[in-house]
Amino acid sequence: MECNCGNCDTKKMKRVGLNKFCSEFELKSIIMISNKINCTAQATDPRNMPEDVAEKQQILFLEVAFNQKAEAMYLRDLWWRDMRIDYDLPENPTLGIDFSSREFYILEEE
């Protein structure tokens, strides 16, 4: 598997399961948080703003969207902090979770 995260210098990476699994509730929480981050990223993209919206309304909309994005990113960071504590996970920048199996993993060079 090749990682496209932008931090791996296009090295060949493989996913290594940690044999630790989050609960269904924890998985649903991070999915909701991730969805909120993705939606707010779209909302804050100026290309998605209709041209006929007044500048003052655009500014208000963007302020709310950026605040929501910041809040969601903060919740994501808290979620990962809690998972590292609860499941004794490594402080690894490639740490991730498989949404299908709920298993935590890290990426390592092949």
N, C-alpha and C positions, 0 to 999 in steps of 0.2 A: 504494500500500500504506500503510495506517495503522499506525503503531507503537503497541503497547499496553504498552510497557516500564515506564511510570510516570514516566519521566524526560523525556519529549518534550512534555509539555503538550498532548497529543492533536493535535499538528501532523501534517499529511500528510507522510509520509516515503517515500522511495524507496530501494530497495536498489541500491547501486552496486558491481558486481563489481570486484575488484582485479586480476583476471587472474593470480592466484597461487593455487596449489593445494597442499594438504598431501598427504602420501603416504597410501596405504590404511592402513598401520600407525598413523600419527598420527591418522587419523580414527577408527579402532577404539578407540584409547586414549581420546580425548575422549568418545566415545560411552559407554564403560564408566564413565568418571569421572562423566559427567552422570547416568547411570542410578543410580550409587551415591548421588549427591547427592539425586536425586528419591526414592529408596527410604528414605534416612535422614530426609528431610523428612517422609515419611509416618509413619515409625516414631517420630519425636519429637512428633507431633501427639497431644496428650492424648485427643482424641476417639477415637483408634484403640486405646486401651488397654482391654483387657477389664476389666469392673468386678470380677470375682471374683479378680483377681490381688492378692496381698498387697502392701501399700505398700512394704515393703523390696525385693521383687522388681521392682516398678515403678521404684523409684529406681535399682536396679542396671541394669535394662534401658535406662532413659533415659540414664544415664551412658555406657554403651557406645555407644548410638545417637548421642548428641551428639559423642562422640570420633570415631566413624566419619565423621560429617558434616563435622567440622572437618578431618579428614585428607583427605577427598575434595575439599573446597574448597581446601585448600592445594595438592593435586595439580593441580587445575584452574588455579590461579594460576601454578604452575610451567609447566604446559603452554602457557598463553598467553604467558608470558615467553619460553619457548623458541621459539615460533612467531614472535613479533615479531622475535627475533634472527635466526633461521634464514631467514626470508622477507622481512626488512626491512619489516615491517608498521608502520603508523602507530600512535601512542599515541592511539587514538580510543575514547571510551567506547561507541560504537555498533559497534565491530568485532565481526564474527561469522563463522561458517562455515556454509556450506550443506552439510548432511549428504548430500544427493543428489549434488552435483557435486564436493564437496571444495574449492570455491572460497571464498576469504576475501572478505568484503564489508564495507562500512560503510553506515550509513543517513545520508541527507542529506535536507534539506527539499526538497519538490517546488517 
